[in-house]
Amino acid sequence: MSERADPADAAGPDDPTTDPAADAEAAAVSRPRPHERTPGARELAAAAEVFALLADPTRLHLLWLLTRGEADVSALTEACGAARPAVSQHLAKLRLGGLVQSSKDGRRVVYAMPDGHLKRLVVEAISRADHVVSGEPWHD
């Protein structure tokens, strides 16, 4: 009894009938990208935790400042106008929540927000608020 050979098995790397780019594209089209699939309970809970941390105006201001680049506590305190102990407490919550990272630079603690998703979320939230406050029409 003989097995029938699959013509695709016979095609080698030099065979003009095979196109690796087309195969990769077809595979990518057939499965959803990680950020496009329907979120499950764990993703929704994690997102709700982020929004809970964003719900405080001082923390939101600090995050907005960090979208512009890293900064230490003194610079953030001066820029947001809150008391230094309050800024330190807010930064600690943001760090514990995984929204910011800190590093030592000599005696200074420098904060940064390396997450591009979070940066865009903060900027979009502030942009939306600007439309609400200014009355400018909505756009895409």
C-alpha positions as CSV (number, residue, x, y, z in Angstrom):
1,M,0.0,0.0,0.0
2,S,1.6,3.3,-1.0
3,E,1.1,6.6,0.7
4,R,0.2,9.6,-1.4
5,A,2.7,12.4,-1.2
6,D,1.5,15.8,-0.3
7,P,2.6,18.3,-3.0
8,A,3.4,20.9,-0.3
9,D,5.9,18.5,1.2
10,A,7.8,18.3,-2.1
11,A,8.1,22.1,-2.3
12,G,11.5,23.2,-1.1
13,P,12.9,26.6,-0.2
14,D,13.8,27.3,-3.9
15,D,10.3,26.2,-5.1
16,P,8.5,29.3,-6.6
17,T,5.2,27.9,-5.4
18,T,6.0,28.6,-1.8
19,D,5.9,32.1,-0.4
20,P,7.1,32.3,3.3
21,A,5.8,35.9,3.6
22,A,2.4,34.9,2.4
23,D,2.3,32.0,4.8
24,A,3.3,34.2,7.7
25,E,0.6,36.8,6.7
26,A,-2.0,34.1,6.4
27,A,-1.1,32.8,9.8
28,A,-1.3,36.3,11.3
29,V,-4.7,37.0,9.8
30,S,-6.1,33.7,11.1
31,R,-5.4,34.4,14.8
32,P,-6.3,37.6,16.7
33,R,-3.4,39.8,17.9
34,P,-3.0,39.8,21.7
35,H,-4.4,43.3,22.2
36,E,-7.4,42.6,19.9
37,R,-8.9,39.6,21.6
38,T,-11.8,39.9,24.0
39,P,-10.5,40.6,27.4
40,G,-11.0,38.0,30.2
41,A,-11.7,38.6,33.9
42,R,-8.0,38.9,34.7
43,E,-7.4,41.6,32.0
44,L,-10.5,43.5,33.1
45,A,-9.4,43.4,36.7
46,A,-5.9,44.6,35.8
47,A,-7.4,47.4,33.7
48,A,-9.7,48.5,36.5
49,E,-6.7,48.7,38.9
50,V,-5.0,51.0,36.4
51,F,-8.1,53.2,36.2
52,A,-8.4,53.3,40.0
53,L,-4.8,54.6,40.3
54,L,-5.6,57.2,37.5
55,A,-8.7,58.4,39.4
56,D,-6.7,60.8,41.6
57,P,-6.0,64.2,40.0
58,T,-2.5,64.5,41.6
59,R,-1.5,61.0,40.5
60,L,-2.8,61.8,37.0
61,H,-0.9,65.0,36.9
62,L,2.3,63.2,38.0
63,L,1.8,60.6,35.3
64,W,1.2,63.3,32.7
65,L,4.5,64.9,33.8
66,L,6.2,61.6,33.4
67,T,4.9,61.2,29.8
68,R,7.3,64.0,29.0
69,G,10.3,62.2,30.5
70,E,11.8,61.0,33.7
71,A,12.0,63.3,36.8
72,D,12.9,63.2,40.4
73,V,10.6,64.0,43.4
74,S,11.8,67.6,43.6
75,A,11.0,68.4,40.0
76,L,7.6,66.6,40.2
77,T,6.7,68.4,43.4
78,E,7.5,71.8,41.9
79,A,5.7,71.0,38.6
80,C,2.5,69.7,40.2
81,G,2.3,72.1,43.1
82,A,1.5,69.4,45.7
83,A,3.3,69.0,49.0
84,R,6.4,66.9,48.8
85,P,5.1,64.2,51.3
86,A,1.9,63.8,49.2
87,V,3.9,63.5,46.0
88,S,6.1,60.9,47.5
89,Q,3.1,58.9,48.7
90,H,1.4,59.1,45.3
91,L,4.6,58.0,43.6
92,A,4.9,55.1,46.0
93,K,1.4,54.0,45.1
94,L,2.1,54.3,41.4
95,R,5.3,52.3,41.8
96,L,3.6,49.6,43.8
97,G,0.9,49.5,41.1
98,G,3.5,49.0,38.4
99,L,2.7,52.2,36.6
100,V,6.1,53.9,37.2
101,Q,9.6,52.7,37.8
102,S,12.2,54.3,40.1
103,S,16.0,54.3,39.9
104,K,18.7,55.8,42.0
105,D,20.9,58.6,40.6
106,G,23.3,59.3,43.4
107,R,21.1,60.4,46.3
108,R,18.2,61.3,44.0
109,V,15.3,58.9,43.1
110,V,14.3,59.3,39.5
111,Y,10.9,58.2,38.3
112,A,10.0,57.1,34.8
113,M,7.0,55.7,33.0
114,P,8.3,53.3,30.3
115,D,4.9,51.8,29.4
116,G,3.9,53.2,26.0
117,H,0.3,52.0,26.5
118,L,0.0,53.9,29.8
119,K,1.6,57.0,28.3
120,R,-1.0,57.1,25.4
121,L,-3.8,56.4,27.9
122,V,-2.8,59.3,30.1
123,V,-2.4,61.7,27.1
124,E,-5.7,60.7,25.6
125,A,-7.5,61.1,29.0
126,I,-6.0,64.6,29.3
127,S,-6.9,65.4,25.7
128,R,-10.5,64.3,26.3
129,A,-10.7,66.4,29.4
130,D,-9.5,69.4,27.4
131,H,-12.4,68.9,25.0
132,V,-14.8,68.7,27.9
133,V,-13.5,71.8,29.6
134,S,-12.9,73.9,26.4
135,G,-16.0,72.8,24.6
136,E,-14.0,72.0,21.4
137,P,-15.8,69.4,19.2
138,W,-14.9,65.8,19.4
139,H,-12.7,64.2,16.7
140,D,-10.9,60.9,16.0
